[in-house]
Amino acid sequence: MVWACALGIGCAAGPVPCASPSHCATGSECLAHRCVPLGSDPVAAGSLRLVLEAEQVAVVRGADHAPGTGLPPTVTFGGPPATNQELLLRFPRGWASLEIDSAFLLLEPAPGADPSAADVPVRVALAAAAWTPGSAAHAPGERGPHSSGLARTRPPGVLRVDVTAQLQALQTQGGRRGRSEQGRSDYGLVVRAESSSERGATYQTGAGGALPRLDVYGRGPGTSAD
């Protein structure tokens, strides 16, 4: 599913992840889960907004789970070893021809997610090899750029991670291609926890619930920011 709209809002700044204003330095605020200078807006004036749902999803559940058994409804980041999982995502390339200002990965918390678990830092990178949707025993390798986010559990909230650098890297490495041409080097994104907690943070995968989404802001070819 894809939808877009034109926006008339002001300038953007700094992709430092945050969960609340207390995570940001003096003179900045937590806006769209990023520390930005006070008074900033998340994207450039006149940006086009493009929202895309994942077209391929896999959950890496470890060697104890047989691959190819179908996509589980949830993924847990940073839980105990038996439940600490990774998420693989690939999206339609509707963003490929844009001059990208900002892009965010969004995951919806699972219904009934534990509200007393600790927040979990997560990392997003580019997948370095092909993978099969569904359940997987092992994750493909990863490559930069990397970005970080905070999986909030008190209470559970939408996970929002800046992936601007990843999409721009795919544009540079594979050239800007339309939706009919999937970039040969585009194997999607890998999402994993950077540390563990007692229960981890659990999100929907799209199997019977909300699909992961890309929220992209940019300009079409031949346009410029005001």
C-alpha positions in Angstrom: 0.0 0.0 0.0 1.4 3.4 -0.9 0.0 6.9 -0.3 1.5 10.4 -0.6 0.7 14.0 0.0 2.4 17.4 -0.3 3.5 19.1 2.9 4.1 22.7 3.7 6.3 22.6 6.8 9.7 24.0 7.9 13.3 22.8 8.1 14.8 19.5 9.6 17.8 18.7 11.7 19.9 16.0 13.5 19.1 12.3 13.6 20.1 11.6 17.2 17.5 9.1 18.6 15.5 10.0 21.7 12.6 8.7 23.7 11.9 11.9 25.6 13.3 15.5 26.0 15.6 14.3 28.8 17.6 12.4 26.2 18.5 15.6 24.3 21.0 18.3 25.0 20.2 21.8 26.2 18.7 23.8 23.4 17.1 20.9 21.7 13.9 18.9 21.9 12.7 15.3 21.1 10.7 15.5 17.8 9.8 12.5 15.8 12.1 10.5 18.1 15.1 12.6 17.1 16.9 15.4 19.0 16.5 18.6 17.0 17.1 22.3 17.8 14.2 23.9 19.6 11.6 25.2 17.2 12.6 22.9 14.3 10.2 20.9 12.1 10.9 17.3 11.1 11.2 17.8 7.3 11.9 20.5 4.7 9.2 22.9 3.5 7.2 21.6 0.4 8.2 18.0 0.9 6.3 15.1 -0.6 5.3 12.4 2.0 5.4 8.8 0.8 4.2 6.0 3.0 5.0 2.4 2.0 4.1 -0.9 3.6 6.7 -3.7 3.6 6.3 -6.2 0.8 8.6 -8.8 2.2 9.0 -9.6 5.9 11.0 -12.3 7.8 11.6 -12.9 11.5 15.0 -14.5 12.5 14.1 -16.8 15.3 17.4 -18.8 15.7 18.6 -22.3 14.8 16.1 -23.9 17.1 13.2 -22.9 14.9 12.7 -24.5 11.5 12.9 -22.0 8.6 10.1 -21.6 6.1 7.3 -22.2 8.7 5.5 -18.9 7.9 5.7 -15.4 9.3 5.0 -15.1 13.0 2.6 -12.3 14.0 5.2 -10.6 16.3 8.9 -10.0 16.6 10.7 -9.4 20.0 13.9 -7.3 20.2 16.3 -7.7 23.1 14.5 -10.3 25.1 16.1 -13.4 26.7 18.1 -15.5 24.3 15.2 -17.8 23.5 13.0 -14.9 22.4 15.6 -12.3 21.1 14.8 -12.1 17.4 15.7 -10.0 14.4 13.5 -8.5 11.6 14.2 -8.4 7.9 12.2 -6.0 5.7 12.0 -5.1 2.1 9.9 -2.3 0.7 8.6 -1.2 -2.7 11.1 1.2 -4.3 8.6 4.0 -4.7 11.1 6.3 -3.0 14.0 5.6 -5.4 13.5 8.6 -7.7 13.0 11.1 -4.8 15.5 13.6 -3.5 15.2 12.2 0.0 15.1 14.7 3.0 14.2 12.2 5.7 13.0 8.7 6.0 11.7 6.7 9.0 11.0 3.0 9.7 7.9 2.6 11.8 6.8 -0.6 13.7 3.6 -0.9 15.6 3.7 -2.4 19.1 2.1 -5.8 19.5 -1.4 -5.9 21.2 -0.8 -6.9 24.8 2.9 -5.9 24.7 4.3 -5.8 28.3 4.1 -2.2 29.5 6.6 -2.9 32.3 9.6 -4.0 30.3 12.7 -1.8 29.9 13.3 0.3 26.8 15.5 -1.5 24.2 18.0 0.2 21.9 17.8 -1.2 18.4 20.0 -0.9 15.3 19.0 -0.8 11.6 21.4 -1.7 8.8 21.2 -2.7 5.2 21.0 -6.5 4.5 24.0 -7.7 2.6 22.5 -10.8 1.0 19.2 -12.1 -0.3 16.7 -13.8 2.2 13.4 -15.6 2.1 10.2 -14.1 3.7 8.7 -15.9 6.7 10.7 -17.5 9.5 14.4 -17.8 9.3 17.1 -19.6 11.3 19.9 -17.1 10.5 20.1 -13.5 9.4 22.0 -12.4 6.3 25.1 -10.3 6.9 24.6 -6.6 7.2 26.4 -3.5 5.9 26.3 0.2 6.7 25.2 2.8 7.1 23.7 2.0 10.6 21.2 3.9 12.6 19.8 3.6 16.1 16.5 3.9 17.8 14.7 3.2 21.1 12.0 0.6 21.4 9.8 2.1 24.1 7.9 -0.2 26.4 6.7 2.1 29.2 4.1 2.2 27.8 4.6 0.4 24.5 4.7 2.8 21.6 5.5 3.0 17.9 9.1 2.3 17.1 10.4 5.0 14.8 14.0 4.8 13.5 15.7 7.3 11.1 16.7 5.3 7.9 17.5 8.3 5.7 21.1 7.3 5.4 20.2 3.7 4.3 17.9 4.8 1.5 20.3 7.4 0.3 23.1 4.8 0.3 20.9 2.5 -1.8 20.3 5.3 -4.3 24.0 6.0 -4.6 25.1 2.3 -4.8 22.3 1.1 -7.1 21.2 4.3 -9.0 17.7 5.7 -8.8 15.3 3.1 -10.3 11.6 3.1 -10.6 9.3 0.6 -8.9 9.5 -1.7 -11.9 13.3 -2.1 -11.4 14.2 -3.5 -8.0 17.8 -2.3 -7.3 20.2 -5.3 -7.6 21.9 -4.4 -4.4 18.7 -3.7 -2.4 18.2 -6.6 0.0 16.2 -4.4 2.4 16.8 -3.7 6.1 17.9 -5.7 9.1 16.6 -4.6 12.5 18.1 -6.1 15.7 18.5 -5.2 19.4 21.8 -3.6 20.5 21.3 -4.9 24.1 18.9 -7.1 26.0 16.3 -6.7 28.7 14.3 -9.0 30.9 11.3 -9.1 28.5 12.4 -7.2 25.4 10.1 -5.1 23.1 7.5 -6.8 20.9 6.1 -5.5 17.6 3.8 -6.5 14.9 5.1 -8.1 11.7 2.0 -7.7 9.5 0.9 -11.4 9.8 -2.6 -10.6 11.0 -1.7 -7.1 12.1 -0.1 -3.9 11.1 2.7 -4.1 8.5 6.0 -2.3 9.1 6.1 1.0 7.2 8.5 3.4 5.6 7.6 7.1 6.1 9.6 9.0 3.4 9.9 12.8 2.9 11.5 14.3 -0.2 11.2 16.1 -3.5 10.5 14.8 -7.0 13.0 15.1 -9.8 13.5 18.7 -11.0 12.0 20.3 -7.8 13.8 22.1 -5.0 13.1 23.1 -1.5 11.7 26.6 -0.8 
